[in-house]
Amino acid sequence: MPGVGVRAMEHLLRREPAREVQAAASAPAALIMMRALACLLLVLITMSAPSPAAAQRFGGNSPVCMQRWEWGGVTWISCQYRSWDECRASAAGLSAMCMDNPYAQRPLHPERSPRSR
């Protein structure tokens, strides 16, 4: 195929791509394009995969919660304590701390009326 270069130049001058040039150039280009699309599709699927849903961290209507840490960065919160002393007794010796349950329903405090002078 020594004459392919000359034929390609003739077709380029006429602005018509040679069939040999089209066939030789399109096979590797199509292969590269297909591989690039496959990689792009894999990246898009990986990035759009949903992450694990976080569980509800606070539950119940108890006023005190205990947050506990375990090896590997795992943490969990248990809201089952009626008093701070009960929570502190359970947390003794553990890597844990007691805290207010932000979702517990508190008794409503009546609003104060302004004092009259």
C-alpha positions in Angstrom: 0.0 0.0 0.0 2.7 2.5 -0.8 0.3 4.5 -2.9 -2.1 5.3 0.0 -0.2 8.5 0.9 -0.4 9.9 -2.6 -4.1 9.0 -2.9 -4.9 10.5 0.4 -3.2 13.8 -0.6 -5.2 13.8 -3.8 -8.4 13.4 -2.0 -7.5 16.0 0.6 -6.9 18.5 -2.2 -10.3 17.6 -3.6 -11.7 17.8 0.0 -12.8 14.2 -0.3 -11.4 11.7 2.2 -10.0 8.6 0.7 -11.7 5.3 1.5 -8.5 3.8 2.6 -7.8 6.8 4.9 -11.3 6.6 6.4 -11.0 2.9 7.1 -7.5 3.1 8.6 -8.3 6.1 10.8 -11.8 5.2 11.9 -11.1 1.8 13.4 -8.6 3.0 16.1 -10.6 6.2 16.7 -13.8 4.2 17.2 -12.1 1.9 19.6 -10.7 4.8 21.6 -14.1 6.5 21.6 -15.9 3.3 22.8 -13.3 2.8 25.6 -13.7 6.4 26.6 -17.5 6.2 26.7 -17.3 2.9 28.7 -15.0 4.6 31.3 -17.2 7.7 31.5 -20.2 5.5 32.0 -18.4 3.6 34.8 -17.4 6.9 36.5 -21.0 8.3 36.3 -22.5 5.1 37.7 -20.0 5.1 40.6 -20.5 8.7 41.4 -24.3 8.5 41.3 -24.5 5.4 43.5 -26.5 6.2 46.6 -24.6 6.2 49.9 -25.9 4.2 52.8 -28.8 5.9 54.5 -28.1 7.2 58.0 -30.3 5.7 60.6 -32.3 7.8 62.9 -29.9 8.9 65.6 -32.4 10.0 68.3 -35.5 8.2 69.3 -38.0 8.0 71.9 -39.2 10.8 74.2 -36.7 10.3 77.1 -35.0 13.5 78.0 -31.4 12.2 78.2 -29.3 10.4 75.5 -26.0 8.6 75.6 -23.6 8.8 72.7 -21.1 6.0 72.5 -18.0 5.6 70.4 -16.6 2.3 69.4 -13.4 1.1 67.6 -13.2 2.1 63.9 -15.1 5.4 64.3 -18.5 3.8 64.8 -20.8 5.9 67.0 -24.4 5.4 68.1 -26.8 7.3 70.2 -29.3 5.7 72.6 -32.1 7.9 74.0 -33.6 5.8 76.8 -32.5 7.5 80.0 -34.9 9.3 82.3 -32.2 11.2 84.3 -28.7 12.3 84.0 -27.6 10.1 86.9 -29.0 7.0 85.1 -27.2 7.9 81.9 -23.9 8.6 83.8 -24.1 5.2 85.5 -24.5 3.5 82.2 -21.7 5.5 80.6 -19.2 4.8 83.4 -16.0 3.1 82.0 -17.1 3.5 78.4 -16.1 6.0 75.7 -19.4 7.7 76.0 -21.1 10.9 77.0 -24.6 12.0 78.1 -26.5 14.8 76.4 -30.0 16.2 76.1 -32.3 14.6 73.6 -33.0 17.5 71.2 -36.2 15.8 69.9 -37.8 15.0 73.3 -41.0 16.9 73.9 -40.5 19.3 76.8 -43.3 20.5 79.0 -44.5 23.9 77.8 -43.6 26.8 80.0 -46.3 29.4 80.3 -45.1 32.7 79.0 -44.7 35.3 81.7 -47.0 38.3 81.5 -45.3 41.7 81.8 -45.4 43.2 85.3 -47.6 46.1 85.8 -46.1 49.1 87.6 
